[in-house]
Amino acid sequence: MTYDTVQFYNSAAAIITGVCSAALAILLVPPLSPTVRARRVLAFTLRELRRLAAGRINPLTADWEGRAYYRVSVTAGQPRDASYTRKRTAVTMEHNFSANILAPPKA
């Protein structure tokens, strides 16, 4: 086995350049605004509710509610903007809607 110094330095320089450019790219790309993130969470939760109502996913209400509450709790720690009340109302209405649809009929 032979040791090639040029290949070693070439590989090391490529690795260091790649890591530095990746770190720079992460710093240059701005994060999503809280409004956009909340809108995406609500859209995903509504899409999952539709799949649940259509019977395409496991019909356990507690599982869906747990995931929905988790998603809302993750976004709850973010700074609130002017549309916070509308988002909170939408989540509450969605929860009430799902509770009425998925509740077993009362005898």
C-alpha positions in Angstrom: 0.0 0.0 0.0 1.4 3.3 -1.0 0.8 6.7 0.5 0.0 9.5 -2.0 0.5 12.9 -0.4 -1.1 14.9 -3.2 -4.3 12.8 -3.1 -4.5 13.1 0.6 -4.2 16.9 0.5 -6.6 17.1 -2.4 -9.3 15.1 -0.5 -8.7 17.1 2.7 -9.1 20.4 0.9 -12.3 19.1 -0.8 -13.8 18.0 2.5 -13.0 21.3 4.3 -14.3 23.4 1.3 -17.5 21.3 1.3 -18.1 21.7 5.0 -17.4 25.5 4.9 -19.7 26.0 1.9 -22.5 24.1 3.6 -22.1 26.1 6.8 -22.2 29.3 4.7 -25.3 28.2 2.8 -27.1 27.5 6.1 -26.2 31.0 7.3 -27.3 32.7 4.1 -30.7 30.9 3.7 -33.2 32.7 6.0 -35.6 30.6 8.1 -39.3 30.5 7.3 -41.4 33.1 9.0 -43.7 31.9 11.9 -46.7 32.6 9.7 -45.6 30.4 6.9 -44.6 27.6 9.4 -48.0 27.8 11.2 -49.8 27.7 7.8 -47.8 24.6 6.8 -48.6 22.9 10.1 -52.3 23.7 9.8 -52.4 22.5 6.1 -50.7 19.3 7.0 -53.0 18.7 10.0 -56.1 19.3 7.8 -54.7 17.0 5.1 -54.3 14.3 7.7 -57.8 14.9 9.0 -59.2 14.4 5.5 -57.2 11.2 5.1 -58.6 10.1 8.5 -62.2 10.9 7.4 -61.7 9.1 4.1 -60.5 6.0 6.0 -57.1 5.9 4.3 -55.1 6.0 7.6 -55.6 4.2 11.0 -58.8 5.5 12.4 -57.7 6.1 16.0 -58.9 9.5 17.1 -56.5 9.6 20.1 -53.5 9.1 17.8 -54.6 11.9 15.4 -55.4 14.3 18.2 -52.0 13.6 19.8 -50.2 14.4 16.6 -52.3 17.5 16.0 -51.7 18.8 19.6 -48.0 18.1 19.3 -47.8 20.1 16.0 -49.7 23.0 17.6 -47.5 22.9 20.7 -44.3 23.1 18.7 -45.6 26.2 16.9 -47.0 27.7 20.1 -43.6 28.6 21.4 -42.9 30.8 18.5 -43.4 34.6 18.5 -47.0 35.6 17.8 -48.0 37.8 15.0 -51.2 39.6 14.1 -52.9 36.5 12.7 -52.3 34.4 15.8 -56.0 34.6 16.9 -57.2 33.3 13.5 -54.8 30.4 13.5 -55.8 29.5 17.0 -59.5 29.7 16.1 -58.8 27.5 13.0 -57.1 24.8 15.1 -59.9 24.9 17.7 -62.6 24.6 15.0 -60.6 21.8 13.4 -60.4 19.9 16.7 -64.2 20.4 17.4 -65.0 19.2 13.8 -62.8 16.1 14.2 -64.3 15.3 17.6 -67.8 15.5 16.2 -67.0 13.4 13.2 -64.9 10.8 14.8 -66.9 10.4 18.0 -68.9 7.1 18.3 -72.6 7.5 18.0 -74.4 7.8 21.3 -77.0 5.1 21.9 
